[in-house]
């Protein structure tokens, strides 16, 4: 379990470095957590708040980690994001949900990977 946790932290750090360094985003939060769930990274891309889910895999096929972000996981992320936006009073700001997979030191970034839908009750 400890090795999996450390692998996840390393992947999140790699993703943050990529988003800040290559895409010029600003990191607002790391490992944000509230009663609805956790968001790995919350970034600012110009005026857009970007909620990023990072999946780190050591030895799997490309895209396999991304498939773990199913509808249930997406709903949890969206609910946690809604609370974050309400806390910051940023409800009217543009937002998007990105996925990043780190696999064998390769980065697969999918901007605007999903759109939340449905009810936002925890």
N, C-alpha and C positions, 0 to 999 in steps of 0.2 A: 504494500500500500504506500509506504513512504517513497519508494522509487517512482511510482505512478504520479504521486503528488509533485515530486521534484521535477519530473518530466513535464508536467503541466505548467509549472512555474517557469521553467526554461522556455517552453513554447510561447507563453504569454509575453515574456520579456523579448523574445525574438520578434514576435508580431508587433509589439509596441515600437521597437527599434525600426522595423520596416515601415510602419505607418508614419512615424515621425520623420525618419530620415529620407525615405524615398518619396512619400506622398505629402510631406509637409503638414501633417496633422498635428494637433496639440492634444496631449493626454490630459483628460479631466479627472478620471478615476481609474483605479485598478481594483479588480476583485470586489466591485460594489455589491453589497448584499442588503436585502430588506426582507420583509416577511413573505414576499411572493417569490423570491428567487435570487439568483446571482448573475451578474453580468461581468464577464472577464475584463473587458476594457470599454471605457466610455471616452470617445475621442471627439474633437471638434475639427471638422473639415470645412474651413471658411465659416459659414453661418449655420451649417448642418451639424446636428448632434448625431454621432454615429455610435450605435451599440454593437459591440463586436464580440462574437463567440469564437473562441480559439480552440481548435482540436489538434492535439499533438499526438502523432503516431510515430513509432520507431520503424516498424517493418510491415507496413501494410500497403495495399495498392492505392495509388492516388485517388482521392475522392472518397475513400472508405470512411475516414473520420467525419467527413461532412454528412454522410448518411445517418450519423448518430444524432444529428440535430433534426429530430422528427417534429411533427405537429405539436406534440405535448411539450417538448423542450422550447419550441418557438413561442408557445403561449406563455410559458413561465418567464421567458426573457422579455416578452412584450409587457407583461404585467409589472415586472420589476422596473422596466423602462418607464412605464406610465407613472409609477410612484416617484421615480427620480425626477421626471419632468415636473410633476406637481410640486415636489419639495423645492425645486429651483425656480418655480413660477415661469417655466418655459413651455407651457402647453402649446403655444402657437408657433414655436420654432420648428423649422423643417427637421425631420429625423429620417434615419435609415438604419437598416439592420444588415450588417456585413458578417460573413463567415470567413475565417482563415484556417487553413489546415497547414500545419508544419509536419513534413514527412521527409525524413532523411535529409534534413537541412534545405529542403525545397519549400517554397512558400506558394500556396495556392490561395489567392484572395478573390472572393466573390462579393463585390459591392452590391448592395441592395438585394441580398440573397432571398429575403422573404418579406412579405407584408403581413402585419398582424391583422387578425380579424376576430369577430365575435366579442364576447363580453370580457371586461377587464376586472373581474372580481377575484380576489385572492381566496 
